[in-house]
């Protein structure tokens, strides 16, 4: 048991995540004979079951001090609601028991990054249009490259309208500025000496590294919205767009030697020359969507036996895909899932051990402050009190919920972000005393 006097952190309620359709309901149920099940989580809190561990300190090359310390066991608790809705939802303005669409509180996280000023954004677009026209006129390869973009523009536009995890932040804006400047002024597009932060609390990446994480996030979101209903496959137009993305990345890797972990600096002129000279743009290429549709299965195999997933994806890639997929599924649930009638409700929770915090401090005019925080948590489980789940609906719900890995991923990400912000805010139960101690 945790100490009832310990402070707790609050996590937001979730929307209703789809569980299963066409589930036989108890006799006489208002939505029978079959209905659609969804799962909501609420009243989620996390408490520390102990004290922070001893911190180790290291002075970094940038002059900051990095502290690393273990977290005590974390106790996550809350309540769940297993809801049921009619198979075919009625319009919201008709009579009946339907309620408004879920207005679930958004996941905790960093404040939304302010958008680019209109004038700057238009300048970027003018540069991009000029480069597009130049590609079309310079060579057949350039024309084919632009044509491929337009062929799949509808799909990628849909993906961005739904929202892509990790795009639009400070790192994205900085790479856009550097790319635009390199094209206009003749400098390096991917300067090896520059680093960009993909998201608060995440390690800085090279230009290539950030571009690769963006590619994975884009593809992960594409596979979420393009998956065939009840099948581990993509609808044709989404599969073709995924293939085009993979073929483009393969061509870049083979023709310019640029990859996630290999940075070969190039100017805009060198990029255009590579487009003109490459023979591989027309090559047929198919991407296996399975790592995007079920990253957990590939993660389990890699962590057990080693190796990589199809496409050469490693463990870090799969964890990033898993996180992006979970965020995409959460957005779909929040946008499309209506709250139904409660079929079962009860308690839920888990105990998490082995978490750590890494924080960097820097000396300012008003003393030392925390600059960067990263929280590392192990994969968590989630236990639900399902003792009252009965008959076919209960059996189906129990099987499906056990396979809903993305819910656990969402909780893990939300919890890590909540702990991170608590450290930045100086919450004494999480911000190690060494972080705020005065410099000697």
N, C-alpha and C positions, 0 to 999 in steps of 0.2 A: 504494500500500500504506500502511496505517496503521502508526504506530509501535507495535510489540508491547509496549512498556513503558507505553503510555498506559492509564489506568484505563478500564474498561468498565462499562456499566450493563446489568443483566439484566432482560429482560422475561419474563413468565410464558408457559408453554406454552398452547396453545389446545386446545379440544375439537375433535372432528371435524366440520368444516362440510360439509353435504351438497353434492355436486357434480352428480351425475346418477343417474338410476335406469334400470333395464332396459338396461344397457350390455353388449354381447356381450363375454365374457371369453375369454382364451386357452384353447385346447383343453385339456381335462383339469384345469382349475382347480377347486378344491374347492367353490367357490360357483357354478360354472357351471350352465347355459350363459350366464345373464346375472346381473348383480349390481348393487348400489348403491355408487357411489363417494363417498368423503368425503376431505377434505383436513385434515391436522393440521400445525401448525407448532410447533417446539420448539427448545431451545438458542438462543433469540433473545438477541443482545447488540447493543449499540450503542456505538461508539467515536467519539471526536472526532478528526478528521483535521486538526488544526491548533490554533491558540490562539484565545481569545475576541477579538472585535473591540473597538475603542475604544468606550467608553460615553459617551453624552450624558446630561446631568442636567437636570431641570426641577423647580422647587419648585411644588407643587400648592396649591390654596386651602385644603385641610385640614391644611396644615403638613407633609405628608409630602414626601419627595424621590423623584421617579420617575426611574429609570435605564433606558435603552434601549440594548441592544447586540446586535450580530449574532453568531450562532453560526458556528463553522467548519463545514465539511462533516461530515455525520454518516454513518457507515458502519454499516448494519444488516446483520447476518448471522445465519444459523441453519440449521436443517435442516427438511425437509418430509417428510411421509409421505402418499402417496396410497393410501388403504385401500379395500378392497372388502368388502362385507357381503352376506349373502343377501338376496334381495328381500323375503322374509317372515321377519323375525327370530323365532327360537325363544324360548320362555320361558327366563329365566336359570337355572331350576332343572332343566332337562333336560340330557341328555347332548349333547356336541358341543364345538365349539371356541369358542363365544361367551364373551366375557370380560365382566366387570362394566361397568356404565355408566361412562363417562369421569368421572374425578374431577379434571378439570383445575383448576389453580390459578386463582382468580378474577383478573380484570384488576386491575392496580395502580390505586390511587386513594386518595382521602381516607378516613379512618376513617368507619365508618357513623355517621350522626347519631343520637344517642340519641333514643328515642321520647318523645312527650309523656307527662307523668305521667298516671296513670289518672284522677285527679280532674279535671285540666284537660281531658282529652279528653272525658270524660263531660259536662262543662259545655258544651263546644262542640257536642256532639251534642244536648243539651237545647235550646240556642238554635236549632239547625238544625231540629229537630222543630217547635218553636213557629212558626218562619217558614214551614215547609211547611204547617202547619194554617191559618195566616193567609192564605197564598196561595190555598188551596183555597176558603176561605169568602168571600174578598173579591170575587172576580170570576170570570167564565167563563174569561178568559185565564189567571188564576192556576191554576184547576183544570186547564186544558189543559196548562200548563207542567209541573205535577206529574205529570200522567198520561203525558206524553211521557217524563219521567224514568223512570217505572216501566216503560214500554214497552221501553226499551233498557237497563234496569238489569242484566239478565243479561249482556249483552255487555260493558258497562263494568266490571262486577264481574270478569268473566274477564280483562279487560285489566289491571286492577290486581292480580289474583292472579298474573299472569305477571310483573308488574313494569314500571313506567313510568320511563324515564330522567329524572332531575331532580326527581322528586317526593320529599317526605319530608325534604328538607334544611332548613337553617336559614332560608332565605328562605321556604319553604313554611310553616314553623311561625310565622314572624313575621307573614305575611299572615293566617294563621288567627287569631292573637291580635288583630290590629288589626281584622279583620272582625267578630269576636265582640264586641269592645269597642264598635265603632261601632254595631252593632245594639242592644246593651243600653243604651248611654249616649247615643245620638243624635248621635254625631260623624260625620265623613266616613268612608265606606267606603274610598275610594281617594284618600287624602291626597296631593296633588301634591308635598308637601315631603318625602315619605319615599321611601327607596330600599332595595331588597332585593337580596341576592346570591343568584343562582340556584344557583351551585356555586363551590367554591373555585377561585380563579384567573380567574373570569369577571367582566366588568364588572357593576356594580350596575344594577338596572333599577327602573323605576317599578312601582307596583301593576299597572297595565295591561300593561306590558311583560312582567312575570313571568307574569301570567295568560295572555298570548298564547303564551309559550314552553311553558307547561304544556299549553295546548290543542294545540299542534303535536305535543308529545311523546305525548300521549294518542292523537291521531289516527294518528300514525306507528306506534305499537304496535298499535293496532286493525287497521291494514292489514296488518301483519306476520302476525298470527294469523288474519286473516279472508280472506287471499288464496286464490282458487280454485287448486287444484293445477295447475301448469304453465300458468297463464293470467294475463294482466295484467288481472285483474278481481277483485272482491270477492264473496264469498258474500252472498246477499241480506240476511240479518239484519245483517251488518257494514256493508254499503253503506247500509242504512237508518239505522243508528246514526251513521255518518259524515255523512249528509245532515242528521240532526237537530242534530248539533254545528255544522255549517256554517250551518244556518238560524238557530240561536240566536245565533251570532256576528254574522250579518248583521243580525238584528233589533236587537241591542244597538247596533251601529254606526249604524244608521239612526235609531233612536228616542232614543238617549241621547248620540250623537256621541262615544262612547268607542271607542277602537281602540288598536292597539299603540303608535302614536306620537302619539295624541291623547287627552289625559286631561281629562275633564270631571268635576270632583269632584261626588259625590252622597252624600246621606245614605240610610239605610235607608228612611226614609219616602218619599224621592224615587224610590227604586227601585220600591217598591210602587206608587206613583202611575204610574210609567212602564209597569209591567206591566198595570195596569188600562186605561190609555189607548191602548196600542199596537194597531193594527189588523193587524199583519203576522204574528202568531204562527201563523196557519193557512195561510200561504202555502207552496205546494209549492216545494221547493228541492232541487237535486241537486248533489252535490259530485263533481267529476272526481277520481278516485283516482290518476291517473297520476303527479302529482308525488310522491306518497307511495310508489308502487310502483317508480318509477324516477327518483329525484331527480337522478341523474347526467346523464341525457339532457337534462333541463330546465336543469340548471346549465350544461352545455356550450352550449346554445342562448343562454342569457342572457348568459354571459360573452363569447360571440362576436358576438351581434347586439343585445344589450340587451333591455329590456322586462321583463316579469314572466311567471311561470308561471300556469296556471289558478288562479283564486281570488285573484289579485293577489299571490301569493307572490314575494318578492324573493330575491336571492342568499343573504342571511343566513338567511332562513327555510328555504331548500332545504338549506343546509349543516347547519342544526340538525336538520331532518327526516332527512337522510342519517345523521347521527351517531346519532340515536335509533333509526332503522331498523336500523343495524348492531348496536347494543346488543341490540335485540330479537331479531334473528336469532341472535346469539351465545348468548343465554339459551336459545332453543329448541334450539340445537345441543347445548349443555351438558346440557340436561335430557333430551333424547330420543335423542341419537346414541350408539350403542354403538361401541366401537373394533373395527374389523374386522381382517382379515388384510392385511398390507402387500403392495400390488401393485408400487409403485415408491417409492423414497426417494432423497433427494439433498440438495444444498445449496440455499439460497435467500438472497436479500439485495437490498440496494439502496443507493444513495448519495443523500443528501438535501442539497441546498444551498439557501441563502436563508432559513434559519430565524432567528428573532429572539426575544429575551427582553425583557420589560418587567417591572420589579420596583419596588415601592414600599417605602421604608424609613421607619421612625418611631423617634424618640428615646425610649427608656425609661429607667427608673431604673438599669438595669445596662448602659447603652450603646445603640448603635443596632442594631436588628434588622430583618429582612425581614418585611414584613407581608403583601404581596400579590404574587403572581408570575403572569404570563401568558406562555405559550409559543405562538408562532405558527409553524406549519410549513406549507410548501407541500404540495399533494396529492402523494402519493408513489406510485411504481410498486413492483412486487415481481417480481423475476426468479427463476425456478425452473429448475434444471438438469433439463430434460425430454428430454435427448438419448436416453434409453433408452425413452421412451414409444412404443409401437408398436401397430400394428393399429388396430381400431375403438375399443378402450378408450382407447388413447393419443390418438387424434384427438379423440374426444369430450371427454376430460378437458382437453385443451389448449384447446379452444374454450370450454368452460364456465368453466374457471379464469380465462381472460382476461376473462370478463364478471362475475366475482365482485367487484364494486366494494366491497361491504361489508367484505370481508376487509381491503382496503387502508385503508378508513376506520377500522376497529377498530385496526389497527396504528398509524395516525397518531394517534388519540386516546390509545392506551396509551403511545406514545412521548412525546407532549406531556406527559402526566401524570407519567411517570417523570422527565422532565427538570425539571418544575416542582417535584416533591418533592425532587429532588437540590439544586436551588437553595435551597429552604427549609431543607434540612439543612446548607447551607453547604459542599457539596462544592466544593473549591477549583478543580477543572477547569471548573465551570459557574457558580459564584457569583462574579461579577466582583469584583475586589479593592475597587472603589469602594463596593460594597454594605456591606462590613464595616469600611471605613476609619473612623477616629474623626472626629467632627465637629471642624472647626477653630474 
